Amino acid sequence: MKLAILVKQGPHTRQSSASAYRFAQAALERGHRLVRVFFYNDGVYNANRLSEPPGDESDTVAQWSELAGNHGIDLVVCVAAALRRGVAEELLAGGFRIAGLGQLVEAAVEADRTVVFG
């Protein structure tokens, strides 16, 4: 099955981002294909390479980057939401890229299911 994921919450405000990451991992382990993971609203904070969680918390930003690197997943950050929140392109962690909402629409059209977190 082809899946698209939409993440709308930041990595340290609610559980949505961590749940989306675990869902993506589980889907890949079961042989599903991730068309794209799109980060919107406060979800753009998942791409900020300057994020440094406390030692007793997971580094969700690094986890997304590693997942993208290991599986070739397209991690897309909404340009308008990112700029509104000060997440400029030079602040993106590895594996992330900035693009418009058209990338979300394209992923939803290509995927069998779109799963929203947040």
KAGIWO-V705018 format. One record per residue. N is the residue number from 1. RES is the residue in three letters. OMEGA is omega in radians with two decimals (none if undefined). NEAR is the number of other C-alpha atoms within 12 Angstrom. D_LAST is the distance of its C-alpha to the last C-alpha in whole Angstrom. Layout:
n/res/omega/near/d_last
N/RES/OMEGA/NEAR/D_LAST
N/RES/OMEGA/NEAR/D_LAST
This chain:
n/res/omega/near/d_last
1/MET/3.10/16/22
2/LYS/-3.08/24/21
3/LEU/2.94/34/17
4/ALA/-3.14/37/14
5/ILE/3.05/44/11
6/LEU/-3.14/43/8
7/VAL/-3.05/40/6
8/LYS/-3.14/32/5
9/GLN/3.12/30/5
10/GLY/-3.06/34/9
11/PRO/-3.02/37/11
12/HIS/-3.12/25/12
13/THR/3.13/17/10
14/ARG/-3.10/19/8
15/GLN/-3.01/21/8
16/SER/-3.09/27/5
17/SER/3.12/38/8
18/ALA/3.10/30/11
19/SER/3.11/27/10
20/ALA/3.13/37/9
21/TYR/3.13/41/12
22/ARG/3.07/21/14
23/PHE/3.13/27/13
24/ALA/3.11/37/15
25/GLN/-3.10/26/18
26/ALA/3.13/17/18
27/ALA/3.13/24/18
28/LEU/3.13/23/21
29/GLU/-3.13/14/23
30/ARG/3.03/13/23
31/GLY/3.09/14/25
32/HIS/3.12/21/22
33/ARG/3.06/28/21
34/LEU/3.13/38/18
35/VAL/-3.11/35/19
36/ARG/2.94/37/17
37/VAL/-3.09/50/13
38/PHE/-3.11/50/12
39/PHE/-3.02/47/10
40/TYR/-3.09/38/10
41/ASN/-3.14/29/9
42/ASP/3.07/33/9
43/GLY/3.13/41/8
44/VAL/3.12/45/12
45/TYR/3.08/41/13
46/ASN/-3.08/51/13
47/ALA/-3.05/50/16
48/ASN/-3.09/38/18
49/ARG/3.13/27/21
50/LEU/3.14/19/22
51/SER/3.11/23/19
52/GLU/3.14/20/21
53/PRO/3.06/18/20
54/PRO/-3.07/10/22
55/GLY/-3.11/7/24
56/ASP/3.11/7/23
57/GLU/3.09/16/19
58/SER/3.07/21/18
59/ASP/-3.05/27/18
60/THR/3.12/35/15
61/VAL/3.12/36/16
62/ALA/3.13/29/20
63/GLN/3.10/29/18
64/TRP/-3.14/43/16
65/SER/-3.14/29/20
66/GLU/3.12/23/22
67/LEU/3.12/30/20
68/ALA/3.14/29/20
69/GLY/-3.10/17/24
70/ASN/-3.02/15/25
71/HIS/3.12/23/24
72/GLY/-3.11/20/24
73/ILE/3.11/30/20
74/ASP/3.10/32/19
75/LEU/-3.05/43/17
76/VAL/3.14/43/16
77/VAL/3.13/43/15
78/CYS/-3.07/38/15
79/VAL/-3.10/30/18
80/ALA/3.14/22/18
81/ALA/-3.14/29/15
82/ALA/-3.12/35/16
83/LEU/3.11/24/20
84/ARG/-3.08/15/18
85/ARG/3.08/23/17
86/GLY/3.11/20/20
87/VAL/-3.12/32/19
88/ALA/-3.08/26/22
89/GLU/-3.12/26/23
90/GLU/3.11/17/25
91/LEU/-3.08/25/23
92/LEU/3.04/31/21
93/ALA/-3.14/33/21
94/GLY/3.10/29/23
95/GLY/-3.14/31/21
96/PHE/3.02/40/19
97/ARG/3.14/32/20
98/ILE/3.09/34/20
99/ALA/-3.11/27/20
100/GLY/-3.13/21/19
101/LEU/3.09/22/17
102/GLY/3.12/17/20
103/GLN/3.07/28/19
104/LEU/3.13/33/15
105/VAL/3.13/22/18
106/GLU/3.13/21/20
107/ALA/-3.13/29/18
108/ALA/3.12/25/17
109/VAL/-3.10/17/21
110/GLU/-3.06/20/22
111/ALA/3.00/23/19
112/ASP/3.14/19/20
113/ARG/2.99/21/16
114/THR/-3.10/28/13
115/VAL/-3.06/29/10
116/VAL/3.08/26/7
117/PHE/3.08/30/4
118/GLY/none/23/0
